[in-house]
Amino acid sequence: MDLIIDSQIVQSLLLIVIFLAILVEIKTGGTGIGALLGLIAAGVFWGSSYVKGLVSFYHIAIFILGVIFIIIEILTPTIGLLAGIGVVAILYSLILAMGGDINAIFMMAISLIVSIIIFAIIIKKLPSSKLWKKIILTNTSSSEQGFVSSVDYSRYLHKEGIALTELRPSGSVKIDDDVLDVISEGSYISKGEKIRVVKIEGMRIIVRKI
């Protein structure tokens, strides 16, 4: 019984390190801060579980696939879908690795909460990536910064740029050096097409293919 409890504690500690490493990498944009520690923790977690016969290569493959999706999201200017799929894949694989029952979900939830608390303590000391700025709205309303109620996108009106993703009708474009989430004016726009901003409606940037 004591051996089982000790094993659960070790698993929980490894999960905390893994979750914290993922949060740090999303926040910093893959600068490598915490990545090595996270990889070591993941290696120990999966290696020990595999040796004990608790997991199969299928479970490990799901975890690796989730990590790859998050890395792709960090390195490419997409709309955040891959990061979401990656996180779900990682959580699913970890639940399966710990037995796939309610106790596994409880252990993972506790580990995730602890990692979030630690992350919240160190978050201000970490640089912010483009992905993190998409997830968290950094332009908050404050009188010191001159904001009233929302971000002012009017400066992009009539400017031209390049579609970074397919617009069906929403997607990402690059205007000047800024990556923006936009909506096309009705028609489909392929990746790489030149676009022009034709209308600004509050937080919505509407573009048209040139």
Steps between C-alpha positions, in 0.01 A plus 500: 500500500780742592673414171185590307465831685867584438457417131198730477691783668790462256258493206329815627833682537602399148164620365546837672839541332358396160202738521719784624747446214217512243359822648845662508571404138165640382568822694856544374456372145740208515803679641602178677426622854384195692488286185790276601354440846162424344654251256686325782180479708304367201774246428500373858117490514453311175812287533412369845136440397609314186747279689227410751269409211247767593503671162549408136677680218156624390466709817851641462433582134190704592705698752779566248246602236348750744843650571569526125171686446591752771849549350348563155259752655790682667707515182224589252242781507178298509175567684573281804317185385810279501591607853152404618519158331849451643391574857201263470723223361751542783232495772331197341826304482588580861158390624539169315852458641370533857223246457228691319270512804366771732812481718716576195286805418518617862881464513541683173265781608692553825834500316368746242370736770835495683691566176268793416560649847878476455468642148293793629778582748774514233297622202606866522867404480456317168502655149179477296470319167261586215294193590466618860392846383226330297382303800515790746390849393801709606355835392284559806287807554687748718508876520880495527528339156228717347255219430130556541314175429674296228803469275502757218554327165415806290868550413481187280214631283589491125837337574618200299645173624539125440267217607695270732218244511198419289211739572175296515404777577711548816875455528831681553676760288823695527483877460827687543663288773176420683313169492125562519184290518264616225184411309475503121226697330286203401736318264760231570860623497792260456816501708761733349247725324538877529221667697384851590313610811168643383308545823548512878200406714597524865732203561438355153744563216340434160723440200461451125724320251693739276 
